[in-house]
Amino acid sequence: MSNRPLYLPVILGTTRQGRSSEHVARFVQELVERRADVESELIDIRELSVPPDDEGEEAKDPVFSKQMARADGIILVVPEYNHGYPGTLKHVLDSNLKEYVHKAVGICGVSAGRFGGARVIENLLPVLRELGLVTIFWDGNFSSVGKLFDAEGKILDPSYEKRIEKFLGELIWMSRVLRYGREQVTSVSD
Amino acid sequence: MICPECGAGMNHHADKVEYALFEEGDEADFEGTVLQVYQCPQCPMVVSRPEQK
């Protein structure tokens, strides 16, 4: 297996003004960066150029496609809007396909209420499966997000770090296994 | 498949239906185009091509 570091970008999945998910994404990305042999960066979908009236190859943001091709796993930070995921995130995700196949994905759900984005996570799973991604069984659940961070974006509940470390441990394991598979195990569908 | 980036032999690790590529007259068994997906074992390059019939 190639020995380059794993690349696990964090995707901030909303473009809205005043988004609390940005604090979550920065918190998670900081924990990823602490891991040895893992590289990461924050991808803000607000900064991508994906035309809203096109799809597929024509709609691709070349930088984002390159990041997804390089990725071994993806962390999605997704707010729950009326029990669903942001349409802008779905549009961005739909702009790629081959770049995702047999790669790990973990979801951090974000909500204003108590359920930590549990409903948006459940709604997103079938979409990610169809994109060829492999979902892990740990989630990040960020509840009451309006009260979870101080004005500087520092998280106020220390228990989140422990939980997200478990989430990252599973994502890294799955990313390593899937990288080995992509590189060394040949399709047996024929 | 040879990696267009570094020249290494690529691994065909998946077949994935791309529904958006389906056009009238295409082979309809999968209601889309079956893409073969390749990963380079040396660099992060990912390549796909329609399944060879």
Contacts between the chains, C-beta under 8 A, distances in Angstrom:
chain1	res1	chain2	res2	distance
A	1	B	41	7.5
A	2	B	41	5.8
A	2	B	42	6.1
A	2	B	43	7.7
A	4	B	44	7.6
A	7	B	44	7.2
A	55	B	20	6.6
A	56	B	20	5.0
A	56	B	21	7.9
A	69	B	44	5.9
A	69	B	45	6.9
A	69	B	46	4.4
A	70	B	44	4.1
A	97	B	16	6.8
A	97	B	18	5.9
A	97	B	35	7.5
A	97	B	48	7.8
A	98	B	16	7.2
A	98	B	35	6.3
A	98	B	37	5.2
A	98	B	46	5.6
A	98	B	47	7.4
A	98	B	48	3.9
A	99	B	46	5.6
A	101	B	13	7.7
A	101	B	14	4.8
A	101	B	16	5.4
A	101	B	37	4.6
A	101	B	46	7.7
A	102	B	13	5.8
A	102	B	14	5.5
A	102	B	37	7.5
A	102	B	39	7.7
A	132	B	14	6.9
A	132	B	16	5.3
A	132	B	37	7.7
A	181	B	13	6.3
A	182	B	11	6.6
A	182	B	13	4.8
A	182	B	14	8.0
A	182	B	39	3.8
A	183	B	11	5.6
A	183	B	13	7.8
A	183	B	39	5.5
A	183	B	40	7.8
A	183	B	41	3.9
A	184	B	11	6.5
A	184	B	41	6.8
A	185	B	11	7.5
A	185	B	13	6.3
A	186	B	11	5.9
A	186	B	12	5.8
A	186	B	13	6.6
A	187	B	12	5.2
A	187	B	13	5.6
A	187	B	14	5.8
A	187	B	15	5.9
A	187	B	36	7.5
A	189	B	15	4.9
